[in-house]
Amino acid sequence: DRRQRQMCIRDSTPTYNCANFIGETIESVLAQTYQNWEMIIVDDCSTDNTEEVVKSYKDLRIKYSRLQENSGAAVARTMAMQQAEGQYMAFLDSDDLWMADKLARQISFMNENGYAFSCTAYEQIEEAGQKNGKIISPRKKCDYNRLLLDCPVGNSTVMYDVSHMGKFVVPNIRKRNDDALWLQMLKKEKYIWGMPDVLMQYRLRKNSISSNKLKVVKYHWICLLYTSDAADDL
């Protein structure tokens, strides 16, 4: 019914050559205690068997599509956001994992407090999945200027109210396009509100785009160039 469609949480998941991890990521969504979700996976022309792994899951809530050419995570995520309908949108990278009660607890946190934009704490795991003991906690609330300084927002912890904020085009930069997106969104909503609960596991990978910390600093400032009016809402 209409209410069910409105409360459905759409999960935006871009992927590229993640066959070794995406099955575990999908299973973390299937395990959610909040079951009114749809997982939209957009493949950026993987050359491994990512498509085969995804299509081995027969749940009709899992939607798979593939870009016509390799275009980058930002383009894949924007396409996933365009396809999504419903009140809430969440983000999940194709090698990260959600705790089983992630959606249920976060949507309650937002509804009970009237928040339109939120994130949670998360913990790091090594590439093979073992915990390393490091937990990253968000600030209770973070505005545009605070995010520019040092506010940690884990991409796979973010959820927002689409009916309140609308949809966005993900800034098309190779690295830190998620931070650039949050900055763009914080021009529309004053705060992103942080939950102290650890509800996501972030996988550290040796060859990931964000593994070189010096280059990440450079891209942090490039993000500023993509929070102007040039990146219009959809």
Accessible surface in RSA format (square Angstrom, percent):
REM  Atomic radii and reference values for relative SASA: ProtOr
REM  Chains: A
REM  Algorithm: Lee & Richards
REM  Probe-radius: 1.40
REM  Slices: 20
REM RES _ NUM      All-atoms   Total-Side   Main-Chain    Non-polar    All polar
REM                ABS   REL    ABS   REL    ABS   REL    ABS   REL    ABS   REL
RES ASP A   1   121.64  85.2  76.58  76.2  45.06 106.6  48.30 113.7  73.34  73.1
RES ARG A   2   159.75  67.1 155.19  79.1   4.56  10.9  55.67  76.1 104.08  63.1
RES ARG A   3   144.22  60.6 141.11  71.9   3.11   7.4  60.42  82.6  83.80  50.8
RES GLN A   4    99.13  55.4  98.56  72.0   0.57   1.3  32.37  68.9  66.75  50.6
RES ARG A   5   146.93  61.7 143.82  73.3   3.11   7.4  68.69  93.9  78.24  47.4
RES GLN A   6    61.30  34.3  59.65  43.6   1.65   3.9  21.63  46.1  39.66  30.1
RES MET A   7    29.34  15.2  29.34  19.4   0.00   0.0  26.59  22.6   2.75   3.6
RES CYS A   8     9.26   7.0   9.26  10.3   0.00   0.0   2.44   6.2   6.82   7.4
RES ILE A   9     0.21   0.1   0.21   0.2   0.00   0.0   0.21   0.2   0.00   0.0
RES ARG A  10    32.13  13.5  32.13  16.4   0.00   0.0   1.09   1.5  31.03  18.8
RES ASP A  11     1.20   0.8   1.03   1.0   0.17   0.4   1.20   2.8   0.00   0.0
RES SER A  12     1.96   1.7   1.04   1.4   0.92   2.1   1.69   3.6   0.27   0.4
RES THR A  13     0.00   0.0   0.00   0.0   0.00   0.0   0.00   0.0   0.00   0.0
RES PRO A  14     9.99   7.3   5.97   5.4   4.02  14.6   6.16   5.1   3.83  23.8
RES THR A  15     5.31   3.8   0.00   0.0   5.31  12.7   4.55   6.1   0.77   1.2
RES TYR A  16   105.42  49.2  91.83  52.2  13.59  35.4  61.97  46.6  43.45  53.6
RES ASN A  17    47.84  33.0  35.72  34.5  12.12  29.2  15.11  36.4  32.73  31.6
RES CYS A  18     3.87   2.9   3.51   3.9   0.36   0.8   0.36   0.9   3.51   3.8
RES ALA A  19    14.69  13.5   4.27   6.6  10.42  23.7   4.39   6.2  10.30  27.3
RES ASN A  20   138.86  95.8 104.02 100.5  34.84  83.9  20.63  49.7 118.22 114.3
RES PHE A  21    23.18  11.6  22.61  14.0   0.57   1.5  23.18  14.1   0.00   0.0
RES ILE A  22     0.00   0.0   0.00   0.0   0.00   0.0   0.00   0.0   0.00   0.0
RES GLY A  23    11.02  13.6   0.00   N/A  11.02  13.6   9.97  27.4   1.05   2.4
RES GLU A  24    84.23  48.4  77.17  58.4   7.06  16.8  30.14  58.3  54.09  44.2
RES THR A  25     0.00   0.0   0.00   0.0   0.00   0.0   0.00   0.0   0.00   0.0
RES ILE A  26     0.14   0.1   0.14   0.1   0.00   0.0   0.14   0.1   0.00   0.0
RES GLU A  27    90.45  51.9  86.20  65.2   4.25  10.1  28.91  55.9  61.53  50.2
RES SER A  28    13.55  11.4   6.52   8.7   7.03  16.2  12.86  27.4   0.69   1.0
RES VAL A  29     0.23   0.1   0.23   0.2   0.00   0.0   0.23   0.2   0.00   0.0
RES LEU A  30    53.36  29.7  39.51  28.3  13.86  34.8  39.68  27.9  13.68  36.8
RES ALA A  31    60.51  55.6  38.14  58.9  22.37  50.9  49.90  70.3  10.61  28.1
RES GLN A  32     3.28   1.8   0.03   0.0   3.26   7.8   0.00   0.0   3.28   2.5
RES THR A  33    93.03  66.2  60.66  61.5  32.37  77.1  66.88  89.8  26.15  39.5
RES TYR A  34    42.37  19.8  37.19  21.2   5.18  13.5  39.55  29.7   2.82   3.5
RES GLN A  35    81.53  45.6  71.87  52.5   9.66  23.0  52.87 112.5  28.66  21.7
RES ASN A  36    40.47  27.9  33.04  31.9   7.43  17.9  18.55  44.6  21.93  21.2
RES TRP A  37     4.16   1.7   0.76   0.4   3.40   8.0   0.76   0.4   3.40   5.5
RES GLU A  38    29.25  16.8  29.25  22.1   0.00   0.0   2.98   5.8  26.27  21.4
RES MET A  39     0.07   0.0   0.07   0.0   0.00   0.0   0.00   0.0   0.07   0.1
RES ILE A  40     3.45   2.0   3.45   2.6   0.00   0.0   3.45   2.5   0.00   0.0
RES ILE A  41     0.05   0.0   0.00   0.0   0.05   0.1   0.00   0.0   0.05   0.1
RES VAL A  42     0.00   0.0   0.00   0.0   0.00   0.0   0.00   0.0   0.00   0.0
RES ASP A  43     0.03   0.0   0.03   0.0   0.00   0.0   0.00   0.0   0.03   0.0
RES ASP A  44     6.47   4.5   6.47   6.4   0.00   0.0   2.09   4.9   4.39   4.4
RES CYS A  45    21.37  16.2  17.24  19.2   4.12   9.7  11.41  28.9   9.96  10.7
RES SER A  46     6.29   5.3   0.53   0.7   5.76  13.3   0.53   1.1   5.76   8.1
RES THR A  47   115.66  82.3  77.69  78.8  37.97  90.5  68.92  92.6  46.74  70.7
RES ASP A  48    60.92  42.7  33.50  33.3  27.43  64.9  39.06  91.9  21.86  21.8
RES ASN A  49    73.98  51.0  65.32  63.1   8.66  20.9  27.32  65.7  46.67  45.1
RES THR A  50     0.00   0.0   0.00   0.0   0.00   0.0   0.00   0.0   0.00   0.0
RES GLU A  51    58.42  33.5  57.77  43.7   0.65   1.6  17.79  34.4  40.63  33.2
RES GLU A  52   121.23  69.6 110.49  83.6  10.74  25.6  47.76  92.4  73.47  60.0
RES VAL A  53    30.62  20.1  27.52  24.9   3.10   7.5  30.62  26.6   0.00   0.0
RES VAL A  54     2.18   1.4   1.49   1.3   0.70   1.7   1.49   1.3   0.70   1.9
RES LYS A  55   108.19  52.8 100.00  61.4   8.19  19.5  65.64  59.1  42.55  45.3
RES SER A  56    71.35  60.3  44.84  59.8  26.50  61.1  41.49  88.3  29.86  41.8
RES TYR A  57    49.92  23.3  37.65  21.4  12.27  31.9  30.55  23.0  19.37  23.9
RES LYS A  58   164.33  80.2 142.70  87.6  21.63  51.5 106.57  95.9  57.77  61.5
RES ASP A  59    43.74  30.6  27.76  27.6  15.98  37.8  18.11  42.6  25.63  25.6
RES LEU A  60   155.08  86.4 146.97 105.1   8.11  20.4 149.16 104.8   5.91  15.9
RES ARG A  61    66.47  27.9  64.56  32.9   1.91   4.5  43.31  59.2  23.16  14.0
RES ILE A  62    19.32  11.0   2.62   1.9  16.71  40.3   2.62   1.9  16.71  45.3
RES LYS A  63    89.18  43.5  85.57  52.5   3.62   8.6  47.70  42.9  41.49  44.2
RES TYR A  64    45.28  21.1  13.77   7.8  31.51  82.0  14.42  10.8  30.86  38.0
RES SER A  65    29.69  25.1  23.63  31.5   6.06  14.0  29.10  62.0   0.59   0.8
RES ARG A  66   104.34  43.8  81.76  41.7  22.58  53.8  32.23  44.0  72.11  43.7
RES LEU A  67    20.44  11.4  15.03  10.8   5.41  13.6  16.94  11.9   3.49   9.4
RES GLN A  68   188.09 105.2 148.34 108.4  39.75  94.6  57.63 122.7 130.47  99.0
RES GLU A  69   125.37  72.0 121.02  91.6   4.35  10.3  39.93  77.2  85.44  69.8
RES ASN A  70    91.04  62.8  65.57  63.4  25.47  61.3  27.28  65.7  63.76  61.6
RES SER A  71    41.31  34.9  18.11  24.2  23.21  53.5  18.70  39.8  22.62  31.7
RES GLY A  72    28.49  35.1   0.00   N/A  28.49  35.1  27.92  76.6   0.57   1.3
RES ALA A  73    42.98  39.5  31.07  48.0  11.90  27.1  33.66  47.4   9.32  24.7
RES ALA A  74     1.59   1.5   0.78   1.2   0.81   1.8   0.87   1.2   0.71   1.9
RES VAL A  75    50.32  33.1  46.75  42.3   3.57   8.6  49.47  43.0   0.85   2.3
RES ALA A  76     0.13   0.1   0.13   0.2   0.00   0.0   0.13   0.2   0.00   0.0
RES ARG A  77     9.07   3.8   9.07   4.6   0.00   0.0   0.15   0.2   8.92   5.4
RES THR A  78    15.37  10.9  15.37  15.6   0.00   0.0  14.50  19.5   0.87   1.3
RES MET A  79    52.69  27.3  51.79  34.3   0.89   2.1  46.13  39.2   6.55   8.7
RES ALA A  80     0.25   0.2   0.00   0.0   0.25   0.6   0.00   0.0   0.25   0.7
RES MET A  81     0.00   0.0   0.00   0.0   0.00   0.0   0.00   0.0   0.00   0.0
RES GLN A  82    97.34  54.4  76.23  55.7  21.11  50.3  23.02  49.0  74.33  56.4
RES GLN A  83    73.70  41.2  49.07  35.9  24.63  58.6  38.36  81.7  35.34  26.8
RES ALA A  84     2.54   2.3   2.41   3.7   0.13   0.3   2.54   3.6   0.00   0.0
RES GLU A  85   125.55  72.1 118.05  89.3   7.50  17.9  41.56  80.4  83.99  68.6
RES GLY A  86    29.54  36.4   0.00   N/A  29.54  36.4  10.30  28.3  19.24  43.1
RES GLN A  87    37.02  20.7  34.42  25.2   2.60   6.2   6.80  14.5  30.23  22.9
RES TYR A  88     7.75   3.6   6.19   3.5   1.57   4.1   0.71   0.5   7.05   8.7
RES MET A  89     1.50   0.8   1.50   1.0   0.00   0.0   1.50   1.3   0.00   0.0
RES ALA A  90     0.00   0.0   0.00   0.0   0.00   0.0   0.00   0.0   0.00   0.0
RES PHE A  91     0.00   0.0   0.00   0.0   0.00   0.0   0.00   0.0   0.00   0.0
RES LEU A  92     0.00   0.0   0.00   0.0   0.00   0.0   0.00   0.0   0.00   0.0
RES ASP A  93    36.33  25.5  36.33  36.2   0.00   0.0  10.30  24.2  26.04  26.0
RES SER A  94     8.15   6.9   6.70   8.9   1.45   3.3   0.00   0.0   8.15  11.4
RES ASP A  95    19.92  14.0  19.92  19.8   0.00   0.0   1.14   2.7  18.78  18.7
RES ASP A  96     1.55   1.1   1.55   1.5   0.00   0.0   0.00   0.0   1.55   1.5
RES LEU A  97    16.42   9.1  16.42  11.7   0.00   0.0  16.42  11.5   0.00   0.0
RES TRP A  98     8.52   3.4   0.23   0.1   8.29  19.5   0.40   0.2   8.12  13.2
RES MET A  99    49.40  25.6  45.80  30.3   3.60   8.6  27.79  23.6  21.61  28.6
RES ALA A 100    49.52  45.5  41.44  63.9   8.08  18.4  42.18  59.4   7.34  19.5
RES ASP A 101    45.57  31.9  45.30  45.1   0.28   0.7  18.19  42.8  27.38  27.3
RES LYS A 102     0.00   0.0   0.00   0.0   0.00   0.0   0.00   0.0   0.00   0.0
RES LEU A 103     0.86   0.5   0.86   0.6   0.00   0.0   0.86   0.6   0.00   0.0
RES ALA A 104    28.16  25.9  26.14  40.3   2.02   4.6  27.01  38.0   1.15   3.1
RES ARG A 105    98.67  41.4  92.56  47.2   6.11  14.6  33.23  45.4  65.45  39.7
RES GLN A 106     0.00   0.0   0.00   0.0   0.00   0.0   0.00   0.0   0.00   0.0
RES ILE A 107     8.39   4.8   8.39   6.3   0.00   0.0   8.39   6.0   0.00   0.0
RES SER A 108    47.73  40.3  43.99  58.7   3.74   8.6  18.81  40.1  28.92  40.5
RES PHE A 109    38.79  19.4  35.06  21.7   3.73   9.7  38.26  23.2   0.53   1.5
RES MET A 110     1.30   0.7   0.40   0.3   0.90   2.1   0.63   0.5   0.67   0.9
RES ASN A 111    77.57  53.5  51.05  49.3  26.52  63.9  27.48  66.1  50.09  48.4
RES GLU A 112   143.55  82.4 103.45  78.3  40.10  95.5  47.38  91.7  96.16  78.5
RES ASN A 113    75.43  52.0  47.22  45.6  28.21  67.9   9.02  21.7  66.41  64.2
RES GLY A 114    69.99  86.3   0.00   N/A  69.99  86.3  37.01 101.6  32.98  73.9
RES TYR A 115    44.06  20.6  34.30  19.5   9.76  25.4  16.04  12.1  28.02  34.5
RES ALA A 116     8.57   7.9   6.97  10.7   1.60   3.6   7.79  11.0   0.78   2.1
RES PHE A 117     0.14   0.1   0.00   0.0   0.14   0.4   0.00   0.0   0.14   0.4
RES SER A 118     0.00   0.0   0.00   0.0   0.00   0.0   0.00   0.0   0.00   0.0
RES CYS A 119     2.13   1.6   2.13   2.4   0.00   0.0   0.00   0.0   2.12   2.3
RES THR A 120     1.54   1.1   0.00   0.0   1.54   3.7   0.00   0.0   1.54   2.3
RES ALA A 121     0.00   0.0   0.00   0.0   0.00   0.0   0.00   0.0   0.00   0.0
RES TYR A 122    29.20  13.6  29.20  16.6   0.00   0.0   2.38   1.8  26.82  33.1
RES GLU A 123    16.89   9.7  16.89  12.8   0.00   0.0   2.09   4.0  14.80  12.1
RES GLN A 124    25.61  14.3  25.35  18.5   0.27   0.6   0.00   0.0  25.61  19.4
RES ILE A 125     0.72   0.4   0.72   0.5   0.00   0.0   0.72   0.5   0.00   0.0
RES GLU A 126    58.66  33.7  58.66  44.4   0.00   0.0  19.16  37.1  39.50  32.2
RES GLU A 127    66.86  38.4  63.78  48.3   3.08   7.3  25.80  49.9  41.07  33.5
RES ALA A 128    95.09  87.4  52.18  80.5  42.91  97.6  63.04  88.8  32.05  84.9
RES GLY A 129    29.07  35.8   0.00   N/A  29.07  35.8  11.06  30.3  18.01  40.3
RES GLN A 130   103.39  57.8  93.00  68.0  10.39  24.7  57.51 122.4  45.88  34.8
RES LYS A 131   135.34  66.0 110.09  67.5  25.26  60.1  60.61  54.6  74.74  79.6
RES ASN A 132    61.38  42.3  24.07  23.3  37.31  89.8  24.72  59.5  36.66  35.4
RES GLY A 133    72.40  89.3   0.00   N/A  72.40  89.3  41.96 115.1  30.44  68.2
RES LYS A 134   114.26  55.7 108.55  66.6   5.71  13.6  63.09  56.8  51.17  54.5
RES ILE A 135    96.68  55.0  71.10  53.0  25.58  61.7  71.10  51.2  25.58  69.4
RES ILE A 136    25.35  14.4  22.17  16.5   3.18   7.7  25.07  18.1   0.28   0.8
RES SER A 137    65.92  55.7  49.23  65.7  16.70  38.5  30.10  64.1  35.82  50.2
RES PRO A 138    19.53  14.2   2.35   2.1  17.18  62.4   2.73   2.3  16.80 104.4
RES ARG A 139   101.28  42.5  93.07  47.4   8.21  19.6  25.99  35.5  75.29  45.6
RES LYS A 140   161.03  78.6 148.03  90.8  13.01  31.0  94.85  85.4  66.19  70.5
RES LYS A 141    95.07  46.4  84.37  51.8  10.69  25.5  45.14  40.6  49.92  53.2
RES CYS A 142     2.09   1.6   1.32   1.5   0.77   1.8   2.09   5.3   0.00   0.0
RES ASP A 143    48.19  33.8  46.75  46.5   1.44   3.4   9.00  21.2  39.20  39.1
RES TYR A 144    54.09  25.3  53.56  30.5   0.54   1.4  41.54  31.2  12.55  15.5
RES ASN A 145   101.90  70.3  99.76  96.4   2.14   5.2  26.02  62.6  75.89  73.4
RES ARG A 146    71.57  30.1  69.03  35.2   2.54   6.0  24.44  33.4  47.13  28.6
RES LEU A 147     6.23   3.5   4.56   3.3   1.67   4.2   4.56   3.2   1.67   4.5
RES LEU A 148    27.86  15.5  27.05  19.4   0.81   2.0  27.15  19.1   0.71   1.9
RES LEU A 149   123.39  68.7  97.24  69.6  26.16  65.8  99.90  70.2  23.49  63.2
RES ASP A 150    83.83  58.7  59.76  59.5  24.07  56.9  42.04  99.0  41.78  41.7
RES CYS A 151    10.39   7.9   1.26   1.4   9.13  21.5   0.19   0.5  10.20  11.0
RES PRO A 152    47.73  34.8  35.31  32.2  12.43  45.2  46.01  38.0   1.72  10.7
RES VAL A 153    15.23  10.0   0.10   0.1  15.13  36.4   0.35   0.3  14.88  40.4
RES GLY A 154     5.84   7.2   0.00   N/A   5.84   7.2   5.50  15.1   0.34   0.8
RES ASN A 155    12.09   8.3   6.88   6.6   5.21  12.6   6.69  16.1   5.40   5.2
RES SER A 156     0.37   0.3   0.00   0.0   0.37   0.9   0.00   0.0   0.37   0.5
RES THR A 157     0.00   0.0   0.00   0.0   0.00   0.0   0.00   0.0   0.00   0.0
RES VAL A 158     0.00   0.0   0.00   0.0   0.00   0.0   0.00   0.0   0.00   0.0
RES MET A 159     0.00   0.0   0.00   0.0   0.00   0.0   0.00   0.0   0.00   0.0
RES TYR A 160     0.00   0.0   0.00   0.0   0.00   0.0   0.00   0.0   0.00   0.0
RES ASP A 161    18.74  13.1  18.74  18.7   0.00   0.0   0.32   0.7  18.42  18.4
RES VAL A 162    19.58  12.9  16.27  14.7   3.31   8.0  16.27  14.1   3.31   9.0
RES SER A 163    88.24  74.6  44.58  59.5  43.66 100.6  47.00 100.1  41.24  57.8
RES HIS A 164   116.64  63.8  86.39  60.0  30.26  77.4  57.40  59.2  59.25  68.9
RES MET A 165     1.39   0.7   0.23   0.2   1.16   2.8   1.39   1.2   0.00   0.0
RES GLY A 166    27.00  33.3   0.00   N/A  27.00  33.3  25.01  68.6   1.99   4.5
RES LYS A 167    46.45  22.7  42.99  26.4   3.46   8.2  28.50  25.7  17.95  19.1
RES PHE A 168     2.03   1.0   2.03   1.3   0.00   0.0   2.03   1.2   0.00   0.0
RES VAL A 169    53.27  35.1  53.27  48.2   0.00   0.0  53.27  46.3   0.00   0.0
RES VAL A 170     2.28   1.5   0.00   0.0   2.28   5.5   0.00   0.0   2.28   6.2
RES PRO A 171     3.98   2.9   0.00   0.0   3.98  14.5   3.98   3.3   0.00   0.0
RES ASN A 172    97.32  67.1  76.57  74.0  20.75  50.0  24.04  57.9  73.28  70.8
RES ILE A 173    14.57   8.3   6.94   5.2   7.63  18.4  12.82   9.2   1.75   4.8
RES ARG A 174   156.13  65.6 136.15  69.4  19.98  47.6  63.13  86.3  93.00  56.4
RES LYS A 175    15.25   7.4  14.27   8.8   0.97   2.3   4.69   4.2  10.55  11.2
RES ARG A 176    71.45  30.0  62.67  31.9   8.78  20.9   3.39   4.6  68.06  41.3
RES ASN A 177    12.18   8.4  11.49  11.1   0.69   1.6   0.17   0.4  12.01  11.6
RES ASP A 178    27.13  19.0  26.86  26.7   0.27   0.6   5.98  14.1  21.15  21.1
RES ASP A 179    11.26   7.9  11.26  11.2   0.00   0.0   2.82   6.6   8.45   8.4
RES ALA A 180     0.00   0.0   0.00   0.0   0.00   0.0   0.00   0.0   0.00   0.0
RES LEU A 181     0.22   0.1   0.22   0.2   0.00   0.0   0.22   0.2   0.00   0.0
RES TRP A 182     0.00   0.0   0.00   0.0   0.00   0.0   0.00   0.0   0.00   0.0
RES LEU A 183     1.74   1.0   1.74   1.2   0.00   0.0   1.74   1.2   0.00   0.0
RES GLN A 184    11.12   6.2   8.13   5.9   2.99   7.1   8.13  17.3   2.99   2.3
RES MET A 185     0.00   0.0   0.00   0.0   0.00   0.0   0.00   0.0   0.00   0.0
RES LEU A 186     9.89   5.5   0.00   0.0   9.89  24.9   0.00   0.0   9.89  26.6
RES LYS A 187   119.52  58.3  77.63  47.6  41.88  99.7  63.85  57.5  55.66  59.3
RES LYS A 188   107.16  52.3  74.36  45.6  32.80  78.1  62.30  56.1  44.86  47.8
RES GLU A 189    33.41  19.2  31.94  24.2   1.47   3.5   2.32   4.5  31.09  25.4
RES LYS A 190   140.70  68.6 126.42  77.6  14.28  34.0  82.77  74.5  57.93  61.7
RES TYR A 191    44.50  20.8  43.38  24.7   1.13   2.9  24.40  18.3  20.11  24.8
RES ILE A 192     1.14   0.6   0.42   0.3   0.72   1.7   0.42   0.3   0.72   1.9
RES TRP A 193    46.06  18.5  46.06  22.3   0.00   0.0  38.68  20.6   7.39  12.0
RES GLY A 194     7.55   9.3   0.00   N/A   7.55   9.3   0.22   0.6   7.33  16.4
RES MET A 195    10.33   5.3  10.18   6.7   0.15   0.3  10.33   8.8   0.00   0.0
RES PRO A 196   108.17  78.8  92.01  83.9  16.15  58.7  94.53  78.0  13.64  84.8
RES ASP A 197    36.10  25.3  27.73  27.6   8.37  19.8  10.66  25.1  25.44  25.4
RES VAL A 198    44.12  29.0  27.77  25.1  16.36  39.4  27.77  24.1  16.36  44.4
RES LEU A 199     1.09   0.6   1.09   0.8   0.00   0.0   1.09   0.8   0.00   0.0
RES MET A 200     0.96   0.5   0.96   0.6   0.00   0.0   0.96   0.8   0.00   0.0
RES GLN A 201    26.50  14.8  26.50  19.4   0.00   0.0   0.11   0.2  26.39  20.0
RES TYR A 202    59.89  28.0  59.89  34.1   0.00   0.0  41.33  31.1  18.56  22.9
RES ARG A 203     8.36   3.5   4.16   2.1   4.20  10.0   0.00   0.0   8.36   5.1
RES LEU A 204    58.61  32.6  54.35  38.9   4.26  10.7  55.82  39.2   2.79   7.5
RES ARG A 205    61.73  25.9  54.83  27.9   6.90  16.4   3.30   4.5  58.43  35.4
RES LYS A 206   178.59  87.1 155.16  95.2  23.43  55.8 105.30  94.8  73.29  78.1
RES ASN A 207   150.17 103.6 116.75 112.8  33.43  80.5  37.84  91.1 112.33 108.6
RES SER A 208    35.28  29.8  20.53  27.4  14.74  34.0  25.96  55.3   9.32  13.1
RES ILE A 209    74.58  42.4  61.96  46.2  12.62  30.4  67.80  48.8   6.78  18.4
RES SER A 210    35.82  30.3  25.13  33.5  10.68  24.6  18.30  39.0  17.52  24.5
RES SER A 211    56.61  47.8  28.51  38.0  28.10  64.7  25.08  53.4  31.53  44.2
RES ASN A 212    66.42  45.8  58.89  56.9   7.54  18.1  22.22  53.5  44.20  42.7
RES LYS A 213   163.20  79.6 157.96  96.9   5.24  12.5 112.36 101.1  50.84  54.2
RES LEU A 214   153.86  85.7 144.99 103.7   8.87  22.3 145.43 102.1   8.43  22.7
RES LYS A 215   107.75  52.6 105.85  64.9   1.91   4.5  53.64  48.3  54.12  57.6
RES VAL A 216    24.81  16.3  24.81  22.5   0.00   0.0  24.81  21.6   0.00   0.0
RES VAL A 217    88.05  57.9  86.76  78.5   1.29   3.1  88.05  76.5   0.00   0.0
RES LYS A 218   130.69  63.8 120.53  74.0  10.16  24.2  73.88  66.5  56.81  60.5
RES TYR A 219    42.40  19.8  42.40  24.1   0.00   0.0   9.85   7.4  32.55  40.1
RES HIS A 220    35.08  19.2  34.96  24.3   0.12   0.3  26.83  27.7   8.25   9.6
RES TRP A 221   130.85  52.5 125.61  60.8   5.24  12.3 110.62  59.0  20.23  32.8
RES ILE A 222    43.56  24.8  41.79  31.1   1.78   4.3  43.40  31.3   0.16   0.4
RES CYS A 223     0.00   0.0   0.00   0.0   0.00   0.0   0.00   0.0   0.00   0.0
RES LEU A 224    64.51  35.9  52.24  37.4  12.26  30.8  52.33  36.8  12.18  32.8
RES LEU A 225   132.41  73.7 112.47  80.5  19.94  50.1 116.80  82.0  15.61  42.0
RES TYR A 226    79.25  37.0  76.05  43.3   3.20   8.3  41.14  30.9  38.11  47.0
RES THR A 227     5.13   3.6   4.15   4.2   0.98   2.3   0.15   0.2   4.98   7.5
RES SER A 228    55.71  47.1  46.20  61.7   9.51  21.9  43.67  93.0  12.04  16.9
RES ASP A 229   123.11  86.2 110.86 110.3  12.25  29.0  41.71  98.2  81.40  81.2
RES ALA A 230    94.54  86.9  55.60  85.8  38.95  88.6  67.70  95.3  26.84  71.1
RES ALA A 231    22.61  20.8   9.13  14.1  13.48  30.7  15.61  22.0   7.00  18.5
RES ASP A 232    94.42  66.1  86.51  86.1   7.91  18.7  32.29  76.0  62.13  62.0
RES ASP A 233    63.15  44.2  39.83  39.6  23.32  55.1  21.67  51.0  41.48  41.4
RES LEU A 234    90.82  50.6  31.05  22.2  59.77 150.3  61.70  43.3  29.12  78.4
END  Absolute sums over single chains surface
CHAIN  1 A    11187.5       9059.6       2127.9       5859.7       5327.8
END  Absolute sums over all chains
TOTAL         11187.5       9059.6       2127.9       5859.7       5327.8
